[in-house]
Each structure stands twice: as C-alpha cells, then as structure tokens.
Amino acid sequence: MTILNTSFDTPYQTAPFSKIKNEDFLPAFLHAIEEAKAEIDAISNNPEAPTFENTIEALDFSGEQLDRISSIFFNLNSAETNDEIQKIAQDVSPLLSEFSNDITLNEMLFKRVKTVYNSKDSLELTTEQHTLLDKKYKGFSRNGANLPEDKKTRLREIDKNLSQLKLKFGENVLAETNAFEMHLTKERDLEGLPEGAKEAAQQLAEAKQKKGWLITLDYPSYIPFMTYASNRKLRKKLAIAAGAKAFKGNENDNQDNVLQIAKLRHERANLLGYQTHAHFVLEERMAKTPKTVEHFLNELLEKAKPAAEREFKNLEAFAKELDGIDHLEKWDGSYYSEKLKQKLFSLDDEQLKPYFKLENVINGVFTIAERLYDLKFEEIDTIDKYHDDVLTYKVTDLKGNLVSIFYADFFPRPGKRNGAWMTVYKSQYIKNGENSRPHISNVCNFTKPTKSKPSLLTFNEVTTLFHEFGHALHGILANTTYPSLSGTNVFWDFVELPSQVFENWCYEKEALELFATHYETGEVIPMDLIEKIKASATFHEGMQTLRQISFGLLDMSWHGQYPNSITNVKAHESKVFENTKLYPDVVENCMSTAFSHIFQGGYSSGYYSYKWAEVLDADAFEYFLEEGIFNKDVAKKFKDNILSQGGIEDPMTLYKRFRGKEPQPEALLRRAGLIAN
C-alpha cells in the first residue's frame, strides 16, 4: 500500500504530489482495484433485495480511491510525463479496462441493476436519481451485459487492445513533437518575427546549449513563426514537419494505429448491436444519430463554403499583389492572413499583446467570474503541486465557504502535450449530508516570460484561456449528489457550451476594461483597439468554419461507416477533404495520424460538437447581450440551470429552462457574419 491508497492528510484533501513517486503508481493501482472489486462484490452479493440505495447509489460511490489515483496519474501523463510514466500507463490501462469490464460484465450485479431499472416506475425517484438509474443501466447494456459469453470475451479483448492503441497513438504524437527542432543560426532567417518570439527562440536554444535560435512544433514556438516569419522556405519546412507528425514510416508512425482503432471500434459497436461506432456514441449525445450530425455539418457547409471561397480568393489576390505568390500553399495561410488582417483592421497581435499580460488576463477571468457568479479566487501556497510552474488557488463564495480548489498550469515543457484542456483531480458530490467540493485544473501552453518581457498573450491565447476557464467553471460550480453526474459529466456535444460561451466576454468593452491594461504603462486598452477586435472577430470566419467542418466530416468518415475497406489512411483522408479543400494537398502530410482528439481523446464521433456548441453559445450569449453582459439574473439562470447541474437531466431540457426556448442556428450565422443581422 502506498500514500496514494490512504485518505490524503493534506489541506482540502489535495493530492500530495511531492510525496508521490513513480514507483508508487502500479502498486497503488493494484491495491485500489482490489479494494474496488471488494466494494462491487459486496453490492453484487448483498442478500437484501435490490433497491436504488443499496445497488445504484452504492455503485456510483464505489471505487472512489481508484478514481482519484486514476485522475492524478493520467493528468500527470498529459501534463508532466516521462518514459517511466508512459511505461506505467501501458501497464495500467489494460488493468483498468479489464476492471471496467469486470463490472459491466458482472451478471449478478447487472441482474440487481436490471431489477431496480424494471421497477423504476413504481419508485419515487428524483429527476437526478432517474437519470442515474438510466445511466447505470445503459452503462451495462451499452457495454455488453446482455451479450452471450463468447461475445463478452471478445469485447474484453477489444477494450484491452483499444486502451493500449490509444496510449501508443498519443505517445507517438508527443515523441514526434519533441523530436523536431529547427535550429537557426542566421538572424535574417527570423525576419518578421516579433522580438518576444525571437527572444523565446533564443532561450530555447540556450537551454539546449546551442547558439542561435530554436523553433519547435510546440504551439508557442510554431504559431508565431508560421504567422510572422517572412522566410517562405522555412515556413514550408516547419509546416511540413508539423503535418507529417506520426506519418513518416518510422517507429512513431500512427497509420496502422489509426486503422486498427477504427476497425476495433467498429467491431465493438457491431457486437453491441449498433451499425457503426458513431451510432453507438451518438445515442448518448444531443444529436442522437449520424444522420443528424451529417445534416448539421452539411447545412453549415452550404452556408460557409461560398464565404470561405470568397475569402480564399481575396487572400490569393492579396498574396500575389504583395509578394507575387502565384499559388497559395498551406504554409502561406497564417502569414498572409495576418498581413491582410493588419491591412484591413490595422490590427496585429504584437499591437495587442502588451495589453494581455498573463497575470492580468488570469485576474480578468477571476473578476468576471466574481461579477457573474459571486466567486472569490485566492492564490495559496499551502497545497502541493506537480511542477513549479503550477499556480494554486482557493475558490470561495462571498461568505467565505469553500467552493473549489483550482490549479493552473500555463507553460509548455518537454513532458507536456500540446494544446489546452480542463481536468478534474477530485469530483464534487454530496454524501452523508456533506457537499464534497471539487479540485479543478486548467492546463495550457502559453509563451513563457523571457528575461526582458513577462508572458504576453496573443488574442487567440486570451480566448483559449477564457475557453478553458469556462470548462473550469462547469467543474467549480458543480452541485449534484452523484459524482458520475457532476460537473462536465454531460453529453459530449453539450460540454463545450460553458467554455465557448465564456469566450464571448473577451470581445466586450465592459469586460476588456477590467483586465486589458498595458503591462508597462498601466493604460487601459484603447477604445479603437476594442472596436478593431470586434470588427476582426469574423475575419476569415468562412475559412475557419470550413476547416472545423472538414475535421468533423473526417471524424465521421472514420467512425460512421464500415472502416475495414480503408487500407490507405492518406488516400481516405484526401477523399473526405475533397469538398472542403482550399489549399493544395501536401504529399508528406496527414491529419489523421496526429488527430489526437478523435484517436486518443474522447472526441471520436464527437468533433462536430465544437460547431454544435457554437450554436448553443451564440444563442445563449445573445440573451446576455439583450439583458447586459453582467446581468445577475441571466448569470444566475445560467449557473442554476447549466453550470451547477452537470448531467442530471437531458441537456436540451436544461438549456430551454435557462433560455426559455430551443437554440437557434441563426444566432451563430449572424455572429459569424455569414447571414445579415
């Protein structure tokens, strides 16, 4: 038994990161799995007749220690990993998959759940209890409880294989990201690059005992170079390297992993009686069916494509006029888009960055959360963290009651995967009359402070921080009885609503003036810049929408049809992109082999949900705009019906309770400038 198997004797029961050693994890998992199995056996073998309390409720509260260990370990595997942790993940994932199957394929347990489920109409259950009962029953039936023994055995094999393949996929992407670096020794090769980006590249080189500058595939290094560097050959080199991740036929190649994951998911869905993996997944989404998703994406495509093609033609003409470029390539897109944006709006990120010092933006999201939801954020140093970069906060209500613990981890490092995400170290739930509060984390990859400058964010990074903090609020304000319905445990195409709606405050004068102050002079962001931010918000919206639609369609192509006939990953992908393609194809590049959202993360058959949630968020924010962006009544409705409710009811029911009506797609199209206001 290790420290991980004990009740943490720490402030607020936070994870004791500094006391955990890598070698603790495997024994901790083994012990916690045995403990959880004993809890399941006690429920299964209970001599008393099955009731909601002794079966359904007991099941939801079982395995708490295992859940905590898993959350700590897998969050570290994303944010602070190393070879040892990755090896443990490969060993542990099949054990967890097997344990999960031990539960869902436990006939005695399923019999008890089924007995309660079949008598649900005669039980006096709350709405939340009804939802939990339905979820638990489906958790069994959707995972093979009604299958004959031979098919159950095959299901176990598939799940074990999938857990390892997904891990391997992610490890390969991270290895490929870390393996590439572009070492520049001539200053002219950095022409166009902002001073801050140059300094960061110089510090990267120094850290590796090299002279000159280093450019990597980590976003804070990659994005500025692709956006500002005037050396087209070097942009091409970097773009091809990024697009070729895990598509080079080397030991980190993911082509076979992609094919295997798609085939195994399809076989699994068929075993359970579903036509495809997408049919299986979407049964538990707002969209319900692949047909609805395809209709939704194609309807958006119809509206966005003419605008995207117009924007692309204008960009081509602009590049030709500026630099005599005859054929616009993928490595030209960000560069000339930024130049055109500067011309049209006299606005560029370098103008804006001085107003978005990271610490000020953090204070901004806290201030907005306080004004909307009466929350106080206090930085504390009394709790453990897994890396010095991590910031830790105590979140309270206006009376000083603990609402949540919040971790923030903002800078890239070799053991951290790219991108940005929100995660949970401890779920919220109510047990024995006590409301156990959650521990929530935001992880991002922003530009680190340099010797001469603090961390100054691009506007895109500001919206990313707001986005992830919107997810965090969903976790922080959770207020449900059962852990499996708490916080972000909602339908996947609903989970992006709190995050995407919170981004809207970045564009509003009343909100920007709270935090957008010049890091040197303290001057509040000028009104003309705010107006330019708003005016440029829909710049190239058609092209951006087309890009998101193409990713959604690619996801559905892997998961919404019979995948066994697909033998060539690149050829399949090229065919899918045919109707959404603007730039010429790059032979060396492949999207699928590094599409971590759908092959490692939880977005398989769900990538469309970003656009789906945009419809919800545009519609929801129109309500705030109508009543005032800091209107307490609207904020209370959003908190009481969305943020605190987790997955206790069908999301459309919750949304209509907040908004008074179903969401209207026109709100998104209006905001995007794709239809007239």
KESE-879839 format. One record per residue (C-alpha): residue in three letters; x, y, z. Coordinates in steps of 0.05 Angstrom, whole numbers, padded with zeros to 5 digits, always signed. Each point is the difference from the previous one (the first is absolute). Example, Ala and Ser with C-alpha at 12.3 -4.5 7.8 and 13.67 -1.06 7.14 Angstrom:
! KESE-879839
ALA+00246-00090+00156 SER+00027+00069-00013 
! end
This chain:
! KESE-879839
MET+00000+00000+00000 THR+00026+00070-00017 ILE-00017+00071+00019 LEU-00048+00000-00059 ASN-00043-00053+00035 THR-00011+00042+00062 SER-00048+00057+00015 PHE+00044+00060-00016 ASP+00019+00036+00065 THR+00009+00065-00038 PRO-00034+00068-00002 TYR-00068-00010-00034 GLN+00019-00073-00014 THR+00042+00023-00059 ALA+00047-00048-00037 PRO+00068-00006+00036 PHE+00040+00007-00064 SER+00068+00010+00031 LYS-00006-00065+00041 ILE-00021-00043-00059 LYS+00054-00039-00036 ASN-00009-00032-00068 GLU+00011-00069+00030 ASP-00061+00012+00046 PHE-00049-00001-00058 LEU-00002-00073-00021 PRO-00008-00029+00071 ALA-00050+00056+00016 PHE-00042-00019-00061 LEU+00003-00074+00017 HIS-00021+00012+00072 ALA-00056+00049-00020 ILE-00027-00048-00053 GLU-00004-00055+00052 GLU-00034+00047+00049 ALA-00050+00022-00053 LYS-00013-00073-00020 ALA-00017-00015+00073 GLU-00050+00058+00000 ILE-00031-00027-00064 ASP-00004-00070+00029 ALA-00034+00027+00062 ILE-00054+00033-00044 SER-00007-00062-00044 ASN-00005-00049+00058 ASN-00045+00042+00044 PRO-00052-00048+00028 GLU-00052+00056+00004 ALA-00046+00013-00059 PRO+00028+00050-00050 THR-00020+00073+00013 PHE+00022+00065-00030 GLU+00042+00015+00062 ASN+00035-00067+00010 THR+00014-00011-00074 ILE-00001+00062-00045 GLU+00023+00051+00052 ALA+00050-00048+00030 LEU+00029-00014-00069 ASP+00009+00074-00015 PHE+00038+00013+00064 SER+00044-00062-00008 GLY+00073+00003-00022 GLU+00011+00071+00025 GLN+00073-00013+00017 LEU+00012-00032-00068 ASP-00031+00060-00035 ARG+00045+00048+00038 ILE+00064-00040-00016 SER-00021-00004-00073 SER-00013+00075-00005 ILE+00067+00017+00031 PHE+00039-00050-00042 PHE-00032+00014-00068 ASN+00002+00075+00010 LEU+00075-00005+00014 ASN+00007-00044-00062 SER-00028+00060-00040 ALA+00032+00058+00037 GLU+00065-00026+00030 THR+00017-00067-00032 ASN+00065-00038-00010 ASP+00021-00068-00027 GLU-00014-00034+00066 ILE-00070+00028+00007 GLN-00015-00018-00073 LYS+00023-00072+00014 ILE-00045-00003+00062 ALA-00058+00026-00042 GLN+00010-00057-00049 ASP-00002-00050+00058 VAL-00058+00033+00038 SER-00048+00015-00057 PRO-00017-00073-00016 LEU-00009-00013+00075 LEU-00051+00056+00005 SER-00034-00022-00064 GLU-00005-00070+00028 PHE-00027+00025+00067 SER-00052+00043-00037 ASN-00021-00062-00038 ASP-00002-00040+00065 ILE-00054+00048+00022 THR-00041+00006-00064 LEU+00003-00075-00014 ASN-00016-00020+00073 GLU-00065-00039-00009 MET-00021+00002+00073 LEU+00011+00075+00004 PHE-00037+00012-00066 LYS-00057-00043+00025 ARG-00008+00046+00061 VAL+00005+00063-00044 LYS-00051-00028-00048 THR-00048-00017+00056 VAL+00002+00072+00025 TYR-00005+00026-00071 ASN-00061-00042-00016 SER-00036+00026+00061 LYS+00019+00073-00010 ASP-00071+00023-00013 SER-00022-00023+00069 LEU+00058+00033+00035 GLU-00005+00072+00025 LEU+00064+00025-00031 THR+00025+00071-00009 THR+00018+00024-00070 GLU+00073-00010+00016 GLN-00012-00070+00026 HIS-00039-00018-00063 THR+00058+00025-00043 LEU+00051-00039+00042 LEU-00042-00064-00005 ASP-00006+00008-00075 LYS+00074+00014-00007 LYS+00020-00061+00042 TYR-00046-00047-00038 LYS+00027+00026-00067 GLY+00071-00005+00027 PHE-00012-00075+00003 SER-00042-00011-00062 ARG+00045+00045-00043 ASN+00061-00038+00024 GLY-00023-00070-00013 ALA-00039-00023+00061 ASN-00054-00031-00045 LEU+00051-00036-00044 PRO+00013-00076+00000 GLU+00065-00022+00033 ASP+00042-00007-00064 LYS-00016+00070-00022 LYS+00015+00027+00070 THR+00069-00031-00004 ARG+00012+00033-00068 LEU-00024+00067+00028 ARG+00051-00005+00056 GLU+00056-00013-00051 ILE-00022+00059-00043 ASP-00002+00048+00060 LYS+00068-00022+00024 ASN+00030+00009-00070 LEU-00033+00068-00009 SER+00026+00027+00066 GLN+00072-00017-00021 LEU-00008+00024-00071 LYS-00027+00068+00022 LEU+00058+00009+00049 LYS+00051-00020-00054 PHE-00033+00050-00048 GLY+00010+00057+00050 GLU+00071-00020+00018 ASN+00019-00001-00074 VAL-00029+00070-00011 LEU+00038+00027+00061 ALA+00064-00034-00021 GLU-00006+00030-00070 THR-00014+00069+00028 ASN+00061-00004+00045 ALA+00046-00031-00054 PHE-00003+00060-00047 GLU+00037+00065+00008 MET+00020+00052-00051 HIS+00068+00028+00020 LEU+00012+00069-00030 THR+00067+00035+00004 LYS-00011+00060-00047 GLU-00042+00057+00027 ARG-00027+00015-00069 ASP-00038-00067+00003 LEU-00042+00030+00056 GLU-00021+00061-00041 GLY-00071+00022+00017 LEU-00001-00038+00066 PRO-00020+00044+00060 GLU+00055+00015+00051 GLY-00035-00042+00053 ALA-00002-00061-00045 LYS+00073+00010-00019 GLU+00020+00004+00073 ALA-00039-00062+00017 ALA+00034-00037-00058 GLN+00068+00023+00025 GLN-00016-00025+00071 LEU-00022-00067-00028 ALA+00068-00006-00035 GLU+00037+00021+00063 ALA-00037-00052+00041 LYS+00028-00053-00048 GLN+00071+00031+00000 LYS-00007+00023-00072 LYS+00017+00066-00032 GLY-00053+00038-00040 TRP-00074-00016+00002 LEU-00043-00062+00006 ILE-00070-00007-00030 THR-00041-00061+00022 LEU-00069-00030-00014 ASP-00026+00024+00068 TYR-00055+00050-00015 PRO+00032+00062+00034 SER+00061-00011-00046 TYR-00036-00026-00062 ILE-00058+00049-00006 PRO+00041+00066+00002 PHE+00049-00027-00052 MET-00056-00022-00047 THR-00036+00067+00011 TYR+00058+00049-00006 ALA+00063-00030-00030 SER+00011+00027-00070 ASN+00047-00057-00021 ARG-00048-00043-00041 LYS+00047-00059-00005 LEU+00007-00005+00075 ARG-00076+00007+00009 LYS-00007-00058-00049 LYS+00050-00042+00038 LEU-00036+00012+00066 ALA-00070-00011-00029 ILE+00020-00065-00032 ALA+00033-00024+00064 ALA-00064+00016+00039 GLY-00045-00033-00051 ALA+00044-00062-00005 LYS-00004-00018+00074 ALA-00006-00076+00008 PHE-00004-00007-00077 LYS+00072-00015-00018 GLY+00003-00075+00001 ASN+00047+00001+00061 GLU-00009-00031+00069 ASN-00049+00057+00018 ASP-00045-00012-00060 ASN-00075-00001+00017 GLN-00030-00024-00066 ASP-00010-00071+00023 ASN-00025+00025+00068 VAL-00053+00042-00034 LEU-00024-00059-00043 GLN-00001-00047+00060 ILE-00036+00049+00046 ALA-00054+00014-00053 LYS-00010-00075-00014 LEU-00003-00020+00073 ARG-00049+00055+00017 HIS-00044-00023-00058 GLU+00004-00073+00021 ARG-00017+00020+00071 ALA-00062+00039-00022 ASN-00023-00058-00043 LEU+00008-00048+00058 LEU-00046+00045+00041 GLY-00052+00003-00056 TYR+00017+00068-00029 GLN+00011+00014-00074 THR+00065+00040+00011 HIS+00041+00030+00056 ALA-00034+00067-00015 HIS-00069-00031+00010 PHE+00024-00027+00067 VAL+00031+00066+00023 LEU-00055+00046-00024 GLU-00055-00037+00037 GLU+00027+00037+00061 ARG+00006+00068-00032 MET-00048+00057-00014 ALA+00007-00015-00075 LYS-00023-00073+00010 THR+00017-00026-00070 PRO+00056+00005-00053 LYS-00053+00024-00049 THR-00014+00061+00044 VAL+00074+00015+00005 GLU+00011-00006-00074 HIS-00061+00044-00015 PHE+00025+00051+00051 LEU+00071+00002-00029 ASN-00024+00002-00073 GLU-00050+00055+00016 LEU+00056+00042+00030 LEU+00045-00019-00059 GLU-00052+00027-00049 LYS-00001+00067+00037 ALA+00075+00004+00013 LYS+00031-00025-00065 PRO-00018+00059-00045 ALA+00027+00048+00053 ALA+00063-00043+00009 GLU+00014-00002-00075 ARG-00009+00076-00005 GLU+00048+00010+00059 PHE+00051-00047-00031 LYS-00003+00035-00068 ASN+00011+00067+00035 LEU+00059-00029+00039 GLU+00030-00028-00065 ALA-00007+00067-00035 PHE+00030+00035+00061 ALA+00061-00047+00002 LYS+00011+00008-00075 GLU-00004+00076+00005 LEU+00046+00003+00061 ASP+00053-00052-00018 GLY-00017-00028-00069 ILE-00023-00067+00029 ASP-00034-00039-00056 HIS-00025-00059+00041 LEU-00018+00007+00073 GLU+00024-00059+00041 LYS-00018-00023+00071 TRP+00063+00033+00027 ASP-00023+00066-00028 GLY-00068+00002+00032 SER+00015+00028+00070 TYR+00054+00047-00027 TYR-00042+00035-00053 SER-00064-00003+00043 GLU+00037+00039+00054 LYS+00027+00050-00052 LEU-00070+00009-00030 LYS-00031+00007+00069 GLN+00051+00054+00016 LYS-00017+00036-00065 LEU-00076-00004+00010 PHE-00003+00014+00074 SER+00069+00031+00015 LEU+00003-00053+00054 ASP+00051-00053+00016 ASP+00016-00044+00060 GLU+00063+00040+00015 GLN-00042+00062+00010 LEU-00047-00038+00046 LYS+00049-00043+00040 PRO+00024+00056+00047 TYR-00072+00005+00025 PHE-00004-00074+00015 LYS+00051-00015+00053 LEU-00016-00071+00024 GLU-00009+00020+00073 ASN-00048+00055-00020 VAL-00041-00047-00043 ILE-00003-00050+00057 ASN-00025+00055+00046 GLY-00050+00019-00055 VAL-00032-00068-00003 PHE-00003-00001+00076 THR-00033+00069+00003 ILE-00051-00018-00053 ALA-00016-00065+00037 GLU-00008+00041+00064 ARG-00047+00050-00033 LEU-00042-00054-00033 TYR+00001-00056+00052 ASP+00023+00031+00066 LEU+00066-00039+00003 LYS+00065+00021+00034 PHE+00068-00028-00023 GLU+00057+00003+00050 GLU+00069-00025-00020 ILE+00027-00047+00054 ASP+00067-00034+00011 THR-00022-00051+00052 ILE-00016-00056-00050 ASP+00045-00046-00039 LYS+00012+00007-00074 TYR+00032-00045-00053 HIS+00044+00055-00031 ASP+00025+00068+00021 ASP-00038+00033-00058 VAL-00067-00021+00030 LEU-00041+00054+00035 THR-00049-00021+00055 TYR-00063+00036+00023 LYS-00054-00007+00053 VAL-00068+00018-00028 THR-00054+00024+00048 ASP-00069+00031-00002 LEU-00013+00070+00028 LYS-00011-00030+00070 GLY+00069-00033-00001 ASN-00026-00071-00010 LEU+00046-00046-00041 VAL-00026-00009-00071 SER+00060-00033-00032 ILE+00075-00007-00005 PHE+00027+00024-00067 TYR+00067-00017-00033 ALA+00028+00039-00059 ASP+00058-00025-00043 PHE+00015+00047-00058 PHE+00069-00013-00032 PRO+00027-00053-00048 ARG+00054-00049+00020 PRO+00026-00066-00030 GLY-00044-00045+00044 LYS-00064+00037-00017 ARG-00044-00012-00061 ASN-00020+00057-00045 GLY-00066+00035+00004 ALA-00044+00022+00058 TRP-00049-00037+00044 MET-00039-00001+00064 THR+00004-00059+00047 VAL-00024-00025+00068 TYR+00041-00025+00058 LYS-00059-00012+00045 SER-00074-00001-00018 GLN-00055+00037+00036 TYR-00056-00041+00033 ILE-00046+00001+00061 LYS+00006-00058+00049 ASN-00025-00008+00071 GLY-00025+00072-00002 GLU+00069+00027-00018 ASN+00012+00037-00066 SER+00071-00024-00019 ARG+00030+00055-00043 PRO+00039-00011-00065 HIS+00073+00010-00019 ILE+00004+00028-00071 SER+00059+00015-00045 ASN+00013+00039-00064 VAL+00061-00019-00041 CYS+00024+00043-00059 ASN+00063+00014-00041 PHE+00013+00075-00001 THR+00064+00038-00015 LYS+00045+00000+00061 PRO+00027+00065+00029 THR+00068+00019-00028 LYS+00057+00037+00033 SER-00028+00067-00024 LYS-00074-00013-00006 PRO-00056-00032+00041 SER-00045-00052-00033 LEU-00040+00042-00050 LEU-00058-00037-00033 THR-00024+00004-00071 PHE-00075+00014-00004 ASN-00009-00072-00023 GLU+00034-00023+00065 VAL-00046+00046+00040 THR-00061-00034-00031 THR+00032-00068+00015 LEU+00008+00019+00073 PHE-00072+00024+00004 HIS-00023-00064-00035 GLU+00035-00046+00049 PHE-00022+00042+00059 GLY-00072-00008-00025 HIS+00010-00075+00006 ALA+00030+00011+00069 LEU-00062+00038+00023 HIS-00042-00060-00021 GLY+00042-00041+00049 ILE+00009+00053+00054 LEU-00075+00015+00006 ALA-00022-00073-00004 ASN-00055-00015+00051 THR-00029-00069-00010 THR-00008-00060+00046 TYR+00034-00053-00041 PRO+00072+00004-00025 SER-00015-00031-00068 LEU-00050+00056-00016 SER+00043+00057+00028 GLY+00034+00057-00037 THR+00020-00016-00072 ASN-00031-00070+00002 VAL-00051+00022-00052 PHE-00016-00019-00072 TRP+00063+00014-00041 ASP-00034+00048-00048 PHE-00023+00041+00061 VAL+00067+00002+00036 GLU+00027+00056-00043 LEU-00057+00049+00015 PRO+00029+00027+00066 SER+00069+00007-00031 GLN-00020+00032-00065 VAL-00051+00047+00030 PHE+00053+00028+00048 GLU+00045+00019-00059 ASN-00051+00053-00019 TRP+00021+00045+00058 CYS+00068+00009-00034 TYR-00033+00042-00054 GLU-00040+00047+00045 LYS+00024+00069+00020 GLU-00030-00005+00070 ALA+00039-00064+00013 LEU+00065+00018-00036 GLU+00007+00064+00041 LEU+00004-00043+00063 PHE+00065-00033-00019 ALA+00029+00024-00067 THR+00051+00050+00025 HIS+00069+00014-00029 TYR+00052-00039+00039 GLU+00048+00059+00001 THR-00044+00062+00005 GLY-00063-00028+00033 GLU-00041+00034-00055 VAL-00068-00033-00013 ILE-00007-00029-00070 PRO-00022+00058-00046 MET-00070+00000-00026 ASP+00022-00002-00073 LEU+00038-00065+00013 ILE-00063-00030+00033 GLU-00040+00020-00061 LYS+00052-00031-00045 ILE-00001-00065+00041 LYS-00076-00003-00009 ALA+00003+00018-00074 SER+00054-00052-00013 ALA-00035-00055+00040 THR-00034-00026-00063 PHE+00062+00008-00044 HIS+00007-00063-00043 GLU-00058-00031+00039 GLY-00021-00038-00063 MET+00068-00032-00006 GLN+00003-00017+00074 THR-00069-00030-00002 LEU+00018-00041-00062 ARG+00062-00026+00037 GLN-00040-00022+00061 ILE-00053-00033-00045 SER+00055-00038-00037 PHE+00026-00028+00067 GLY-00071-00020+00020 LEU-00011-00035-00066 LEU+00067-00036+00005 ASP-00020-00024+00070 MET-00067-00026-00026 SER+00035-00033-00060 TRP+00042-00042+00048 HIS-00056-00017+00046 GLY-00066+00005-00037 GLN+00012-00054-00053 TYR+00031-00068-00011 PRO+00075+00014+00009 ASN+00030-00067-00020 SER+00001+00019-00073 ILE+00047+00058+00016 THR+00071-00022-00012 ASN+00035+00066-00013 VAL-00008+00053+00054 LYS+00024+00058-00044 ALA-00043-00020-00061 HIS-00061-00006+00044 GLU+00012+00068+00031 SER+00012+00034-00067 LYS-00067-00026-00026 VAL-00037+00026+00062 PHE+00033+00069-00006 GLU-00017+00008-00074 ASN-00062+00041+00012 THR+00031+00046+00053 LYS+00070+00009-00029 LEU+00027+00069-00014 TYR+00075-00010+00000 PRO+00038-00050-00043 ASP+00014-00066+00034 VAL+00069-00012+00031 VAL+00023-00071-00017 GLU+00043-00007+00063 ASN-00057+00020+00046 CYS-00058-00037+00033 MET-00050+00026+00050 SER-00026-00066+00027 THR+00066-00026+00027 ALA+00004+00058+00050 PHE-00075+00012+00009 SER+00005-00013+00075 HIS-00070+00027+00015 ILE-00032-00059-00034 PHE+00052-00055+00005 GLN+00025+00012+00071 GLY-00048+00049+00033 GLY-00075-00007+00008 TYR-00023+00033-00065 SER-00010-00061-00044 SER-00066+00012-00037 GLY-00004+00065+00039 TYR+00045+00051-00034 TYR-00063+00033-00030 SER-00017+00020+00071 TYR+00045+00062-00003 LYS-00045+00029-00054 TRP-00063-00028+00033 ALA+00019+00035+00065 GLU+00015+00064-00038 VAL-00074+00001-00020 LEU-00018-00007+00074 ASP+00051+00052+00023 ALA-00019+00052-00053 ASP-00073-00008+00019 ALA+00016+00002+00075 PHE+00044+00061-00005 GLU-00054+00038-00039 TYR-00040-00005+00064 PHE+00057+00031+00040 LEU+00006+00055-00053 GLU-00074+00015+00004 GLU+00000+00007+00076 GLY+00072+00024+00012 ILE+00064-00043+00001 PHE+00005+00005+00076 ASN-00075-00007+00013 LYS-00006-00038+00066 ASP-00068-00031-00018 VAL+00024-00030-00065 ALA+00065-00023+00033 LYS-00039-00033+00056 LYS-00044-00036-00051 PHE+00062-00025-00036 LYS+00033-00022+00065 ASP-00064-00033+00028 ASN-00021-00035-00064 ILE+00066-00015-00036 LEU+00064+00008+00041 SER-00023-00033+00065 GLN-00044-00054-00029 GLY+00051-00045-00034 GLY-00035-00058-00034 ILE-00061-00007+00044 GLU-00049+00012-00057 ASP-00003-00001-00076 PRO+00042+00060-00022 MET-00055+00028-00045 THR-00047+00002+00060 LEU+00053+00038+00040 TYR+00014+00047-00057 LYS-00073+00017-00011 ARG-00008+00012+00075 PHE+00056+00051-00005 ARG-00018+00032-00066 GLY-00075-00011-00003 LYS+00005-00030-00070 GLU+00042-00046-00043 PRO+00065+00028-00029 GLN-00004+00033-00069 PRO+00057-00015-00051 GLU-00012+00070-00029 ALA+00033+00030+00062 LEU+00066-00033-00019 LEU-00006+00019-00074 ARG-00015+00072+00020 ARG+00059+00003+00047 ALA+00046-00031-00053 GLY-00023+00051-00052 LEU-00024-00056-00045 ILE-00071+00029-00001 ALA-00024+00071+00010 ASN-00020+00024+00070 
! end
